[in-house]
């Protein structure tokens, strides 16, 4: 018997959030495919998935949360500091800090699937990764641009040159 593949389709995040909220209000969790590159190297665009549970206001440093910006954009980033008003967040592939109020936080990641393998946030190797990545945050300002530059050099590109060649 042939394996049946589910059809995938893109749903606007606003509509998807309605479905996620219904699921999470029932005490359940929701699974979401990651889009964007801000959480690399942990999560890759359209390859990896995360499991979300409702935020409880007790999120801590190192947690990955889903929140809604004032402009309506939904973002999945890591908490790098806790403040009285909320959190300071940043994507693992970024170095710009973003203040987030507690009321903006919708959900927290409990586990994720990376390259087909499930990883829980309680796993020791994940906790080590999180501690290192959050602890080394001040170095990202230098590391991320250097990594991008070296990647272009490795592909034979000059600094500032885009991947696509003009025809």
Rosetta constraint file for C-alpha pairs under 8 A:
AtomPair CA 11 CA 15 HARMONIC 6.68 0.50
AtomPair CA 11 CA 16 HARMONIC 6.23 0.50
AtomPair CA 12 CA 16 HARMONIC 6.26 0.50
AtomPair CA 13 CA 17 HARMONIC 5.92 0.50
AtomPair CA 13 CA 74 HARMONIC 7.42 0.50
AtomPair CA 14 CA 18 HARMONIC 6.66 0.50
AtomPair CA 15 CA 19 HARMONIC 6.79 0.50
AtomPair CA 16 CA 20 HARMONIC 6.18 0.50
AtomPair CA 17 CA 21 HARMONIC 5.88 0.50
AtomPair CA 18 CA 22 HARMONIC 6.35 0.50
AtomPair CA 19 CA 23 HARMONIC 6.35 0.50
AtomPair CA 20 CA 24 HARMONIC 6.07 0.50
AtomPair CA 20 CA 30 HARMONIC 5.94 0.50
AtomPair CA 21 CA 25 HARMONIC 5.84 0.50
AtomPair CA 22 CA 26 HARMONIC 6.65 0.50
AtomPair CA 23 CA 27 HARMONIC 7.20 0.50
AtomPair CA 23 CA 28 HARMONIC 5.65 0.50
AtomPair CA 23 CA 29 HARMONIC 6.52 0.50
AtomPair CA 23 CA 30 HARMONIC 6.61 0.50
AtomPair CA 24 CA 28 HARMONIC 4.64 0.50
AtomPair CA 24 CA 29 HARMONIC 5.31 0.50
AtomPair CA 24 CA 30 HARMONIC 6.70 0.50
AtomPair CA 24 CA 53 HARMONIC 6.32 0.50
AtomPair CA 24 CA 54 HARMONIC 5.98 0.50
AtomPair CA 25 CA 54 HARMONIC 7.67 0.50
AtomPair CA 28 CA 53 HARMONIC 6.95 0.50
AtomPair CA 29 CA 51 HARMONIC 6.49 0.50
AtomPair CA 29 CA 52 HARMONIC 5.46 0.50
AtomPair CA 29 CA 53 HARMONIC 4.83 0.50
AtomPair CA 29 CA 54 HARMONIC 7.56 0.50
AtomPair CA 30 CA 51 HARMONIC 5.55 0.50
AtomPair CA 30 CA 52 HARMONIC 5.16 0.50
AtomPair CA 30 CA 53 HARMONIC 6.70 0.50
AtomPair CA 31 CA 49 HARMONIC 6.63 0.50
AtomPair CA 31 CA 50 HARMONIC 5.58 0.50
AtomPair CA 31 CA 51 HARMONIC 4.43 0.50
AtomPair CA 31 CA 52 HARMONIC 6.21 0.50
AtomPair CA 32 CA 49 HARMONIC 5.39 0.50
AtomPair CA 32 CA 50 HARMONIC 5.41 0.50
AtomPair CA 32 CA 51 HARMONIC 6.52 0.50
AtomPair CA 32 CA 52 HARMONIC 7.69 0.50
AtomPair CA 33 CA 46 HARMONIC 6.00 0.50
AtomPair CA 33 CA 47 HARMONIC 7.08 0.50
AtomPair CA 33 CA 48 HARMONIC 5.92 0.50
AtomPair CA 33 CA 49 HARMONIC 4.21 0.50
AtomPair CA 33 CA 50 HARMONIC 6.48 0.50
AtomPair CA 34 CA 43 HARMONIC 7.13 0.50
AtomPair CA 34 CA 44 HARMONIC 6.91 0.50
AtomPair CA 34 CA 45 HARMONIC 5.57 0.50
AtomPair CA 34 CA 46 HARMONIC 5.46 0.50
AtomPair CA 34 CA 47 HARMONIC 7.06 0.50
AtomPair CA 34 CA 48 HARMONIC 5.83 0.50
AtomPair CA 34 CA 49 HARMONIC 5.55 0.50
AtomPair CA 34 CA 50 HARMONIC 7.03 0.50
AtomPair CA 35 CA 44 HARMONIC 7.54 0.50
AtomPair CA 35 CA 45 HARMONIC 4.55 0.50
AtomPair CA 35 CA 46 HARMONIC 5.27 0.50
AtomPair CA 36 CA 44 HARMONIC 7.39 0.50
AtomPair CA 36 CA 45 HARMONIC 4.94 0.50
AtomPair CA 36 CA 46 HARMONIC 7.66 0.50
AtomPair CA 37 CA 43 HARMONIC 7.66 0.50
AtomPair CA 37 CA 44 HARMONIC 6.27 0.50
AtomPair CA 37 CA 45 HARMONIC 5.70 0.50
AtomPair CA 37 CA 93 HARMONIC 7.06 0.50
AtomPair CA 38 CA 77 HARMONIC 7.61 0.50
AtomPair CA 38 CA 91 HARMONIC 4.88 0.50
AtomPair CA 38 CA 92 HARMONIC 6.14 0.50
AtomPair CA 38 CA 93 HARMONIC 4.87 0.50
AtomPair CA 38 CA 94 HARMONIC 6.25 0.50
AtomPair CA 39 CA 43 HARMONIC 5.34 0.50
AtomPair CA 39 CA 44 HARMONIC 7.11 0.50
AtomPair CA 39 CA 76 HARMONIC 7.68 0.50
AtomPair CA 39 CA 77 HARMONIC 6.76 0.50
AtomPair CA 39 CA 91 HARMONIC 5.00 0.50
AtomPair CA 39 CA 92 HARMONIC 4.61 0.50
AtomPair CA 39 CA 93 HARMONIC 5.41 0.50
AtomPair CA 39 CA 94 HARMONIC 7.98 0.50
AtomPair CA 40 CA 44 HARMONIC 5.71 0.50
AtomPair CA 40 CA 91 HARMONIC 7.91 0.50
AtomPair CA 40 CA 92 HARMONIC 5.93 0.50
AtomPair CA 40 CA 93 HARMONIC 5.26 0.50
AtomPair CA 41 CA 92 HARMONIC 7.06 0.50
AtomPair CA 41 CA 93 HARMONIC 6.91 0.50
AtomPair CA 42 CA 92 HARMONIC 7.47 0.50
AtomPair CA 42 CA 114 HARMONIC 7.77 0.50
AtomPair CA 43 CA 47 HARMONIC 7.88 0.50
AtomPair CA 43 CA 48 HARMONIC 5.83 0.50
AtomPair CA 43 CA 49 HARMONIC 7.87 0.50
AtomPair CA 43 CA 114 HARMONIC 6.74 0.50
AtomPair CA 44 CA 48 HARMONIC 5.67 0.50
AtomPair CA 44 CA 114 HARMONIC 7.90 0.50
AtomPair CA 47 CA 114 HARMONIC 7.45 0.50
AtomPair CA 47 CA 115 HARMONIC 7.20 0.50
AtomPair CA 48 CA 112 HARMONIC 7.19 0.50
AtomPair CA 48 CA 113 HARMONIC 5.53 0.50
AtomPair CA 48 CA 114 HARMONIC 5.03 0.50
AtomPair CA 48 CA 115 HARMONIC 6.69 0.50
AtomPair CA 48 CA 116 HARMONIC 7.72 0.50
AtomPair CA 49 CA 112 HARMONIC 5.52 0.50
AtomPair CA 49 CA 113 HARMONIC 5.20 0.50
AtomPair CA 49 CA 114 HARMONIC 7.05 0.50
AtomPair CA 50 CA 109 HARMONIC 6.31 0.50
AtomPair CA 50 CA 110 HARMONIC 7.62 0.50
AtomPair CA 50 CA 111 HARMONIC 5.96 0.50
AtomPair CA 50 CA 112 HARMONIC 4.16 0.50
AtomPair CA 50 CA 113 HARMONIC 6.39 0.50
AtomPair CA 51 CA 109 HARMONIC 5.57 0.50
AtomPair CA 51 CA 110 HARMONIC 5.77 0.50
AtomPair CA 51 CA 111 HARMONIC 5.42 0.50
AtomPair CA 51 CA 112 HARMONIC 5.93 0.50
AtomPair CA 52 CA 107 HARMONIC 5.77 0.50
AtomPair CA 52 CA 108 HARMONIC 5.35 0.50
AtomPair CA 52 CA 109 HARMONIC 4.63 0.50
AtomPair CA 52 CA 110 HARMONIC 6.10 0.50
AtomPair CA 52 CA 111 HARMONIC 7.78 0.50
AtomPair CA 53 CA 107 HARMONIC 5.36 0.50
AtomPair CA 53 CA 108 HARMONIC 5.49 0.50
AtomPair CA 53 CA 109 HARMONIC 6.58 0.50
AtomPair CA 53 CA 110 HARMONIC 6.98 0.50
AtomPair CA 54 CA 106 HARMONIC 6.20 0.50
AtomPair CA 54 CA 107 HARMONIC 4.37 0.50
AtomPair CA 54 CA 108 HARMONIC 6.33 0.50
AtomPair CA 55 CA 59 HARMONIC 7.24 0.50
AtomPair CA 55 CA 65 HARMONIC 7.99 0.50
AtomPair CA 55 CA 105 HARMONIC 6.42 0.50
AtomPair CA 55 CA 106 HARMONIC 5.48 0.50
AtomPair CA 55 CA 107 HARMONIC 4.29 0.50
AtomPair CA 55 CA 108 HARMONIC 5.56 0.50
AtomPair CA 57 CA 102 HARMONIC 6.31 0.50
AtomPair CA 59 CA 63 HARMONIC 6.46 0.50
AtomPair CA 59 CA 108 HARMONIC 7.62 0.50
AtomPair CA 60 CA 79 HARMONIC 6.89 0.50
AtomPair CA 60 CA 81 HARMONIC 7.82 0.50
AtomPair CA 60 CA 82 HARMONIC 6.70 0.50
AtomPair CA 61 CA 78 HARMONIC 7.85 0.50
AtomPair CA 61 CA 79 HARMONIC 5.05 0.50
AtomPair CA 61 CA 80 HARMONIC 5.31 0.50
AtomPair CA 61 CA 81 HARMONIC 5.42 0.50
AtomPair CA 61 CA 82 HARMONIC 6.29 0.50
AtomPair CA 62 CA 78 HARMONIC 5.96 0.50
AtomPair CA 62 CA 79 HARMONIC 5.22 0.50
AtomPair CA 62 CA 80 HARMONIC 5.96 0.50
AtomPair CA 62 CA 130 HARMONIC 5.90 0.50
AtomPair CA 62 CA 131 HARMONIC 7.17 0.50
AtomPair CA 62 CA 134 HARMONIC 6.71 0.50
AtomPair CA 63 CA 78 HARMONIC 5.62 0.50
AtomPair CA 63 CA 79 HARMONIC 5.54 0.50
AtomPair CA 63 CA 108 HARMONIC 7.05 0.50
AtomPair CA 63 CA 109 HARMONIC 7.23 0.50
AtomPair CA 64 CA 76 HARMONIC 6.67 0.50
AtomPair CA 64 CA 77 HARMONIC 5.42 0.50
AtomPair CA 64 CA 78 HARMONIC 4.17 0.50
AtomPair CA 64 CA 79 HARMONIC 6.23 0.50
AtomPair CA 64 CA 108 HARMONIC 5.95 0.50
AtomPair CA 64 CA 109 HARMONIC 5.56 0.50
AtomPair CA 65 CA 75 HARMONIC 7.99 0.50
AtomPair CA 65 CA 76 HARMONIC 5.53 0.50
AtomPair CA 65 CA 77 HARMONIC 5.72 0.50
AtomPair CA 65 CA 78 HARMONIC 6.21 0.50
AtomPair CA 65 CA 79 HARMONIC 7.29 0.50
AtomPair CA 65 CA 105 HARMONIC 6.85 0.50
AtomPair CA 65 CA 106 HARMONIC 7.48 0.50
AtomPair CA 65 CA 107 HARMONIC 5.70 0.50
AtomPair CA 65 CA 108 HARMONIC 4.36 0.50
AtomPair CA 65 CA 109 HARMONIC 6.03 0.50
AtomPair CA 66 CA 74 HARMONIC 6.85 0.50
AtomPair CA 66 CA 75 HARMONIC 5.53 0.50
AtomPair CA 66 CA 76 HARMONIC 4.45 0.50
AtomPair CA 66 CA 77 HARMONIC 6.77 0.50
AtomPair CA 66 CA 105 HARMONIC 6.07 0.50
AtomPair CA 66 CA 106 HARMONIC 5.65 0.50
AtomPair CA 66 CA 107 HARMONIC 5.12 0.50
AtomPair CA 66 CA 108 HARMONIC 6.15 0.50
AtomPair CA 66 CA 109 HARMONIC 7.78 0.50
AtomPair CA 67 CA 74 HARMONIC 5.72 0.50
AtomPair CA 67 CA 75 HARMONIC 5.41 0.50
AtomPair CA 67 CA 76 HARMONIC 6.59 0.50
AtomPair CA 67 CA 100 HARMONIC 7.89 0.50
AtomPair CA 67 CA 104 HARMONIC 5.35 0.50
AtomPair CA 67 CA 105 HARMONIC 4.25 0.50
AtomPair CA 67 CA 106 HARMONIC 5.28 0.50
AtomPair CA 67 CA 107 HARMONIC 7.06 0.50
AtomPair CA 68 CA 72 HARMONIC 5.91 0.50
AtomPair CA 68 CA 73 HARMONIC 5.63 0.50
AtomPair CA 68 CA 74 HARMONIC 4.52 0.50
AtomPair CA 68 CA 75 HARMONIC 6.25 0.50
AtomPair CA 68 CA 104 HARMONIC 5.43 0.50
AtomPair CA 68 CA 105 HARMONIC 6.68 0.50
AtomPair CA 68 CA 106 HARMONIC 7.36 0.50
AtomPair CA 69 CA 73 HARMONIC 5.26 0.50
AtomPair CA 69 CA 74 HARMONIC 6.34 0.50
AtomPair CA 69 CA 75 HARMONIC 7.36 0.50
AtomPair CA 69 CA 100 HARMONIC 7.99 0.50
AtomPair CA 69 CA 104 HARMONIC 6.95 0.50
AtomPair CA 76 CA 91 HARMONIC 7.49 0.50
AtomPair CA 77 CA 89 HARMONIC 6.03 0.50
AtomPair CA 77 CA 90 HARMONIC 5.45 0.50
AtomPair CA 77 CA 91 HARMONIC 4.65 0.50
AtomPair CA 77 CA 92 HARMONIC 7.33 0.50
AtomPair CA 78 CA 89 HARMONIC 5.38 0.50
AtomPair CA 78 CA 90 HARMONIC 5.50 0.50
AtomPair CA 78 CA 91 HARMONIC 5.84 0.50
AtomPair CA 78 CA 92 HARMONIC 7.01 0.50
AtomPair CA 79 CA 87 HARMONIC 6.25 0.50
AtomPair CA 79 CA 88 HARMONIC 5.81 0.50
AtomPair CA 79 CA 89 HARMONIC 4.41 0.50
AtomPair CA 79 CA 90 HARMONIC 6.64 0.50
AtomPair CA 80 CA 87 HARMONIC 7.54 0.50
AtomPair CA 80 CA 88 HARMONIC 5.72 0.50
AtomPair CA 80 CA 89 HARMONIC 5.45 0.50
AtomPair CA 80 CA 90 HARMONIC 6.76 0.50
AtomPair CA 80 CA 134 HARMONIC 5.92 0.50
AtomPair CA 81 CA 87 HARMONIC 5.75 0.50
AtomPair CA 81 CA 88 HARMONIC 5.03 0.50
AtomPair CA 81 CA 89 HARMONIC 7.08 0.50
AtomPair CA 82 CA 86 HARMONIC 6.06 0.50
AtomPair CA 82 CA 87 HARMONIC 4.49 0.50
AtomPair CA 82 CA 88 HARMONIC 6.27 0.50
AtomPair CA 83 CA 87 HARMONIC 5.38 0.50
AtomPair CA 83 CA 88 HARMONIC 7.29 0.50
AtomPair CA 85 CA 101 HARMONIC 5.75 0.50
AtomPair CA 85 CA 102 HARMONIC 6.76 0.50
AtomPair CA 86 CA 99 HARMONIC 7.44 0.50
AtomPair CA 86 CA 100 HARMONIC 5.77 0.50
AtomPair CA 86 CA 101 HARMONIC 4.42 0.50
AtomPair CA 86 CA 102 HARMONIC 4.71 0.50
AtomPair CA 87 CA 99 HARMONIC 5.82 0.50
AtomPair CA 87 CA 100 HARMONIC 5.13 0.50
AtomPair CA 87 CA 101 HARMONIC 6.37 0.50
AtomPair CA 87 CA 102 HARMONIC 7.16 0.50
AtomPair CA 88 CA 97 HARMONIC 6.22 0.50
AtomPair CA 88 CA 98 HARMONIC 5.44 0.50
AtomPair CA 88 CA 99 HARMONIC 4.52 0.50
AtomPair CA 88 CA 100 HARMONIC 6.02 0.50
AtomPair CA 89 CA 97 HARMONIC 5.77 0.50
AtomPair CA 89 CA 98 HARMONIC 5.12 0.50
AtomPair CA 89 CA 99 HARMONIC 6.28 0.50
AtomPair CA 89 CA 100 HARMONIC 6.86 0.50
AtomPair CA 90 CA 94 HARMONIC 6.36 0.50
AtomPair CA 90 CA 95 HARMONIC 6.64 0.50
AtomPair CA 90 CA 96 HARMONIC 6.37 0.50
AtomPair CA 90 CA 97 HARMONIC 5.31 0.50
AtomPair CA 90 CA 98 HARMONIC 6.21 0.50
AtomPair CA 91 CA 95 HARMONIC 7.45 0.50
AtomPair CA 92 CA 133 HARMONIC 7.42 0.50
AtomPair CA 93 CA 144 HARMONIC 7.10 0.50
AtomPair CA 94 CA 140 HARMONIC 7.22 0.50
AtomPair CA 94 CA 144 HARMONIC 7.23 0.50
AtomPair CA 95 CA 137 HARMONIC 7.25 0.50
AtomPair CA 95 CA 138 HARMONIC 7.92 0.50
AtomPair CA 95 CA 140 HARMONIC 5.62 0.50
AtomPair CA 95 CA 141 HARMONIC 5.54 0.50
AtomPair CA 95 CA 144 HARMONIC 7.89 0.50
AtomPair CA 100 CA 104 HARMONIC 6.55 0.50
AtomPair CA 100 CA 105 HARMONIC 7.58 0.50
AtomPair CA 101 CA 105 HARMONIC 7.17 0.50
AtomPair CA 109 CA 121 HARMONIC 7.81 0.50
AtomPair CA 110 CA 120 HARMONIC 6.21 0.50
AtomPair CA 110 CA 121 HARMONIC 5.68 0.50
AtomPair CA 111 CA 118 HARMONIC 7.03 0.50
AtomPair CA 111 CA 119 HARMONIC 5.52 0.50
AtomPair CA 111 CA 120 HARMONIC 4.14 0.50
AtomPair CA 111 CA 121 HARMONIC 5.47 0.50
AtomPair CA 112 CA 118 HARMONIC 5.70 0.50
AtomPair CA 112 CA 119 HARMONIC 5.40 0.50
AtomPair CA 112 CA 120 HARMONIC 6.53 0.50
AtomPair CA 113 CA 117 HARMONIC 5.20 0.50
AtomPair CA 113 CA 118 HARMONIC 4.24 0.50
AtomPair CA 113 CA 119 HARMONIC 6.10 0.50
AtomPair CA 114 CA 118 HARMONIC 6.40 0.50
AtomPair CA 114 CA 119 HARMONIC 7.42 0.50
AtomPair CA 119 CA 123 HARMONIC 7.01 0.50
AtomPair CA 119 CA 126 HARMONIC 7.65 0.50
AtomPair CA 120 CA 126 HARMONIC 7.60 0.50
AtomPair CA 121 CA 126 HARMONIC 6.05 0.50
AtomPair CA 121 CA 127 HARMONIC 6.85 0.50
AtomPair CA 122 CA 126 HARMONIC 7.14 0.50
AtomPair CA 122 CA 127 HARMONIC 6.85 0.50
AtomPair CA 123 CA 127 HARMONIC 6.35 0.50
AtomPair CA 124 CA 128 HARMONIC 6.19 0.50
AtomPair CA 125 CA 129 HARMONIC 6.21 0.50
AtomPair CA 126 CA 130 HARMONIC 6.13 0.50
AtomPair CA 127 CA 131 HARMONIC 6.10 0.50
AtomPair CA 128 CA 132 HARMONIC 6.17 0.50
AtomPair CA 129 CA 133 HARMONIC 5.95 0.50
AtomPair CA 130 CA 134 HARMONIC 5.92 0.50
AtomPair CA 131 CA 135 HARMONIC 5.74 0.50
AtomPair CA 132 CA 136 HARMONIC 5.87 0.50
AtomPair CA 133 CA 137 HARMONIC 6.21 0.50
AtomPair CA 136 CA 140 HARMONIC 7.06 0.50
AtomPair CA 139 CA 143 HARMONIC 6.09 0.50
AtomPair CA 140 CA 144 HARMONIC 5.53 0.50
AtomPair CA 141 CA 145 HARMONIC 7.13 0.50
AtomPair CA 142 CA 146 HARMONIC 6.25 0.50
AtomPair CA 143 CA 147 HARMONIC 6.01 0.50
AtomPair CA 144 CA 148 HARMONIC 6.25 0.50
AtomPair CA 145 CA 149 HARMONIC 6.12 0.50
AtomPair CA 146 CA 150 HARMONIC 6.08 0.50
AtomPair CA 147 CA 151 HARMONIC 6.04 0.50
AtomPair CA 148 CA 152 HARMONIC 6.38 0.50
AtomPair CA 149 CA 153 HARMONIC 6.27 0.50
AtomPair CA 149 CA 159 HARMONIC 6.58 0.50
AtomPair CA 150 CA 154 HARMONIC 6.04 0.50
AtomPair CA 151 CA 155 HARMONIC 6.38 0.50
AtomPair CA 152 CA 156 HARMONIC 6.27 0.50
AtomPair CA 152 CA 157 HARMONIC 5.09 0.50
AtomPair CA 152 CA 158 HARMONIC 6.92 0.50
AtomPair CA 152 CA 159 HARMONIC 7.07 0.50
AtomPair CA 153 CA 157 HARMONIC 5.37 0.50
AtomPair CA 153 CA 158 HARMONIC 6.55 0.50
AtomPair CA 153 CA 159 HARMONIC 7.54 0.50
AtomPair CA 157 CA 161 HARMONIC 6.24 0.50
AtomPair CA 157 CA 162 HARMONIC 7.72 0.50
AtomPair CA 157 CA 163 HARMONIC 7.52 0.50
